[in-house]
Amino acid sequence: MQTDKVKELDEKYHMGVYNRLPLVIKEGKGVYLYDSEGEKYLDFAGGIAVNALGHDHPEVTEAIQEQSEKLLHSSNLYYFEIQARLARLLVENSSADKVFFANSGAEANEGALKLARRHFYNREDDRREVIVAENSFHGRTLATIAATAQPKYQKPFQPLPPKFSEVPFGDLEALERKISEETAAIMLEPVQGEGGVKPASRDYLAGVRSLCDEKDLLFILDEVQTGIGRTGSLFAHEEYEVKPDIFTSAKALGNGMPISCLLARGEVSEAFEAGDHATTFGGNPLACRAAYSTVNTILDSDLLSHVDEIGSYFQNKLEEIAVEFDPVNQARGMGLLLGLEVENSPGDILQSMLDKNVLVLTAGDSVVRFAPPLIIEKDHVDKVVDVLRETLSELS
Ligand SMILES: *Cc1c(COP(=O)(O)O)cnc(C)c1O
């Protein structure tokens, strides 16, 4: 089908919630995507930080093929070996004691908020308020948009669930002032993703951990975007040497199969009782098989040190560009979640790079974001940097 025809069908039958680019993606292989007209694109969007191992990774594809012939689904009424093994893999390789599987980032975050409430309910403690950061992004369900402190996501959907309050990201004193007798938890992203690729400082996260310890609060980290190797560790909080009480992950977990998880340690990991929380699809055998294969492949290879190395190589190149071009203010990020803050429209840059067969993302109103597959090599970075340079020269 021609792009125009697909676009026509979409406009007629799908709700118009996506500002889509004029591409019909047909296939992916490694770090490349192919459209319906046969054009090839270097994919530095990575399905929004999802395709950590790239497209059609042999091990993941084989695992899914094999599992699809055996069993797709039969509900959490029964046990599944692959779900139990994935649970062990994630717990043994993280700071968590227990895991719960869900389907999306927002759903994992909802679970985190419920778990925090259940913890205080168990203690007959009335604290319910969750403090979040300005410019956060935690998802699109009602509770997670309440936690997403950005008016553009919240305004048309009032009233939102209560008991969320916000503080500027990175300001420990403001956070300390905000904590009251009502406060139950602090929820943050280690690197704000949609909010503009802003890594927390080490002092900030360590400070939040100390405040939580001091005041007996739960520290929740949303690692939906930063988890599963994106920053050079399985979870970004390892880079910070800080242990959250609850954390979530999703995007890259299944390398494209929809699966997310909620992890917790210590007392709070035992807070839910049977019947408190559930999902029909969450952790189904097909999704778990894909996730097991993805996580196992990442841990079994030298991919995490590769992310450190290629991530600094890429970030250095972006910093050079920030010095070279006036409308570019700053390059920042962690591992392979990188951003370039620009004065001209990041959307124009994205469009112009697309015309040159390179796919990138934006974040907020002023940032071009890169979340490529973790398997990229230096020549892919060089290519993207060349195209970016060319684009910035044209636009200036
Ligand atoms: C993408 C994202 C979410 C939402 O995940 P969905 O799977 O779209 O529900 C939540 N938090 C962060 C940090 C994200 O990047």
The ligand as an SDF file (V2000), in Angstrom:
LIG
                    3D

 15 15  0  0  0  0  0  0  0  0999 V2000
    7.6010    6.1150   28.0920 C   0  0  0  0  0  0  0  0  0  0  0  0
    7.5990    6.4120   29.5340 C   0  0  0  0  0  0  0  0  0  0  0  0
    6.5100    6.0880   30.3480 C   0  0  0  0  0  0  0  0  0  0  0  0
    5.2180    5.5460   29.7950 C   0  0  0  0  0  0  0  0  0  0  0  0
    5.3680    4.2800   29.2350 O   0  0  0  0  0  0  0  0  0  0  0  0
    4.1840    3.6680   28.3340 P   0  0  0  0  0  0  0  0  0  0  0  0
    4.6640    2.3030   27.9950 O   0  0  0  0  0  0  0  0  0  0  0  0
    4.0230    4.5650   27.1630 O   0  0  0  0  0  0  0  0  0  0  0  0
    2.9710    3.6480   29.1970 O   0  0  0  0  0  0  0  0  0  0  0  0
    6.6230    6.3100   31.7120 C   0  0  0  0  0  0  0  0  0  0  0  0
    7.7400    6.8250   32.2430 N   0  0  0  0  0  0  0  0  0  0  0  0
    8.8180    7.1410   31.4970 C   0  0  0  0  0  0  0  0  0  0  0  0
   10.0360    7.6770   32.1530 C   0  0  0  0  0  0  0  0  0  0  0  0
    8.7780    6.9540   30.1230 C   0  0  0  0  0  0  0  0  0  0  0  0
    9.8400    7.2940   29.3700 O   0  0  0  0  0  0  0  0  0  0  0  0
  1  2  1  0
  2  3  1  0
  2 14  2  0
  3  4  1  0
  3 10  2  0
  4  5  1  0
  5  6  1  0
  6  7  2  0
  6  8  1  0
  6  9  1  0
 10 11  1  0
 11 12  2  0
 12 13  1  0
 12 14  1  0
 14 15  1  0
M  END
$$$$
